[in-house]
Amino acid sequence: MRLFIAIAIPEEIRAAYAGLIQEFRELAPQAKWVRGENLHVTLKFLGETPPAKWEELRSALVEIHSPEPVKLEFQGLGFFPNERRPRVLWAGMEAPARLKMLAGDVDRVAHALGFPLEERPFTPHLTLARFNPLTAMEFQVIESKLKSAGAEYTTLQTYGFAPEG
């Protein structure tokens, strides 16, 4: 079983982001876009989990409580790890202290059952798309002519990468 622990997003929020995803899909069809019905806020990704471990986890998670509902406020877009090397497009969230505490509680309970602790700080978000690394097969020499409207580029020569040997 491949498992993760998450907070479900209300239908109206999922529908709004699904519309945004549809618009973005036209701009970047090569990305792996998340289906609107799959949008959620991940608290902990567990990965492959044996059924017996799931039974232990099910019992352990009952102990996690929040004294009040957790408010989720979505805002902005961004990239993991960053905009220079985008691997994931995400919708950001205001991260109230209670949400961070909830994610920490889930992480500790899962760790007590043998799951690894999170190495990165908790960053609540909705994953909208994943980008595969591009594979470059060539490089170019490009001439740049400065003009009043901005630089104009002209490819002078293209070189294919040498085959691996």
C-alpha positions as CSV (number, residue, x, y, z in Angstrom):
1,M,0.0,0.0,0.0
2,R,1.4,3.4,-1.0
3,L,0.1,5.8,1.7
4,F,0.2,9.5,2.8
5,I,-1.6,11.4,5.5
6,A,-3.4,14.6,4.3
7,I,-6.1,17.1,4.8
8,A,-8.9,17.0,2.2
9,I,-9.8,20.2,0.4
10,P,-13.4,21.3,0.1
11,E,-15.0,20.8,-3.4
12,E,-15.3,24.5,-4.1
13,I,-11.6,25.1,-3.6
14,R,-10.7,22.0,-5.6
15,A,-12.9,23.2,-8.5
16,A,-11.3,26.7,-8.4
17,Y,-7.8,25.2,-8.6
18,A,-9.0,22.7,-11.3
19,G,-9.9,25.6,-13.5
20,L,-6.5,27.2,-12.9
21,I,-4.8,23.9,-13.7
22,Q,-6.8,23.7,-17.0
23,E,-5.6,27.1,-18.0
24,F,-2.0,26.3,-17.1
25,R,-2.1,23.0,-18.9
26,E,-2.3,24.8,-22.2
27,L,0.9,26.7,-21.3
28,A,2.9,23.7,-20.2
29,P,1.4,20.5,-21.7
30,Q,4.5,18.5,-20.9
31,A,4.0,18.9,-17.2
32,K,2.2,16.2,-15.1
33,W,-0.8,18.1,-13.9
34,V,-2.7,17.0,-10.8
35,R,-6.3,16.1,-11.3
36,G,-8.6,18.5,-9.4
37,E,-10.2,15.8,-7.4
38,N,-6.8,14.7,-6.1
39,L,-5.8,18.1,-4.6
40,H,-5.0,17.8,-0.8
41,V,-2.6,19.2,1.8
42,T,-0.1,16.4,2.6
43,L,0.9,16.2,6.3
44,K,3.2,13.2,5.8
45,F,4.1,11.0,2.9
46,L,4.6,7.4,4.1
47,G,5.3,5.5,0.8
48,E,5.0,1.8,0.5
49,T,3.5,0.5,3.7
50,P,2.8,-3.2,4.6
51,P,-0.9,-3.8,5.6
52,A,0.2,-4.8,9.1
53,K,2.0,-1.4,9.6
54,W,-1.2,0.3,8.3
55,E,-3.2,-1.3,11.1
56,E,-0.6,-0.1,13.7
57,L,-0.7,3.4,12.2
58,R,-4.5,3.5,12.2
59,S,-4.6,2.9,15.9
60,A,-1.8,5.3,16.7
61,L,-3.2,8.2,14.7
62,V,-6.4,8.2,16.9
63,E,-4.3,9.8,19.6
64,I,-3.8,13.0,17.5
65,H,-6.2,15.8,18.3
66,S,-6.6,19.5,17.6
67,P,-8.3,21.6,20.2
68,E,-9.9,23.6,17.4
69,P,-10.4,23.4,13.7
70,V,-7.3,24.4,11.6
71,K,-7.9,27.3,9.3
72,L,-6.4,26.9,5.8
73,E,-5.8,30.1,3.8
74,F,-4.5,29.6,0.3
75,Q,-2.3,32.3,-1.3
76,G,0.2,32.6,-4.1
77,L,2.0,30.2,-6.3
78,G,5.6,28.9,-6.2
79,F,8.0,26.2,-7.2
80,F,10.0,23.5,-5.4
81,P,12.9,23.5,-5.0
82,N,12.9,27.0,-6.5
83,E,11.9,29.0,-9.7
84,R,15.3,28.4,-11.3
85,R,15.0,24.6,-11.1
86,P,11.3,24.0,-11.0
87,R,10.2,20.4,-10.2
88,V,6.8,21.1,-8.7
89,L,4.4,24.0,-9.1
90,W,2.4,24.6,-5.9
91,A,-0.3,26.8,-4.5
92,G,0.9,28.2,-1.2
93,M,-0.9,28.5,2.1
94,E,-0.7,30.6,5.2
95,A,0.8,28.1,7.7
96,P,-0.9,28.6,11.1
97,A,1.0,27.3,14.1
98,R,-1.7,24.6,14.7
99,L,-1.2,23.2,11.2
100,K,2.5,22.9,11.8
101,M,1.9,21.3,15.1
102,L,-0.5,18.8,13.5
103,A,2.1,17.9,10.9
104,G,4.7,17.5,13.6
105,D,2.4,15.2,15.7
106,V,1.7,13.0,12.7
107,D,5.4,12.8,11.9
108,R,6.3,11.8,15.5
109,V,3.5,9.1,15.6
110,A,4.6,7.7,12.3
111,H,8.3,7.8,13.4
112,A,7.4,5.8,16.5
113,L,6.2,3.1,14.1
114,G,9.4,3.0,12.1
115,F,8.7,5.6,9.4
116,P,11.5,8.1,8.8
117,L,11.3,11.6,10.3
118,E,10.8,14.5,7.9
119,E,14.1,16.1,7.0
120,R,12.7,19.3,5.6
121,P,10.5,21.8,7.4
122,F,6.8,21.4,6.9
123,T,5.6,23.6,4.0
124,P,1.9,23.3,3.5
125,H,0.9,23.5,-0.1
126,L,-1.2,22.1,-2.9
127,T,0.8,20.4,-5.6
128,L,-0.6,21.5,-8.9
129,A,2.0,20.0,-11.3
130,R,5.3,18.1,-11.5
131,F,7.9,18.8,-14.1
132,N,10.3,16.2,-15.5
133,P,13.9,17.1,-16.1
134,L,14.5,18.2,-19.6
135,T,17.0,16.2,-21.7
136,A,19.3,18.4,-23.8
137,M,20.7,16.7,-26.9
138,E,22.5,19.8,-28.3
139,F,24.0,23.2,-27.6
140,Q,24.3,26.3,-29.7
141,V,26.5,29.3,-30.4
142,I,24.1,32.3,-30.3
143,E,24.7,35.9,-31.5
144,S,23.1,38.6,-29.4
145,K,22.4,41.9,-31.1
146,L,21.4,44.7,-28.8
147,K,18.5,46.8,-30.2
148,S,16.3,49.5,-28.8
149,A,13.5,46.9,-28.3
150,G,15.8,44.5,-26.5
151,A,18.3,41.8,-27.4
152,E,17.7,39.8,-30.6
153,Y,19.2,36.3,-30.7
154,T,20.4,34.4,-33.8
155,T,21.6,30.8,-33.6
156,L,24.9,30.6,-35.6
157,Q,25.7,27.0,-35.1
158,T,24.2,23.9,-33.4
159,Y,26.3,21.0,-32.0
160,G,25.0,17.6,-31.0
161,F,26.4,16.1,-27.8
162,A,29.0,13.4,-28.4
163,P,27.6,9.9,-27.9
164,E,28.5,8.2,-24.7
165,G,31.2,5.6,-25.3
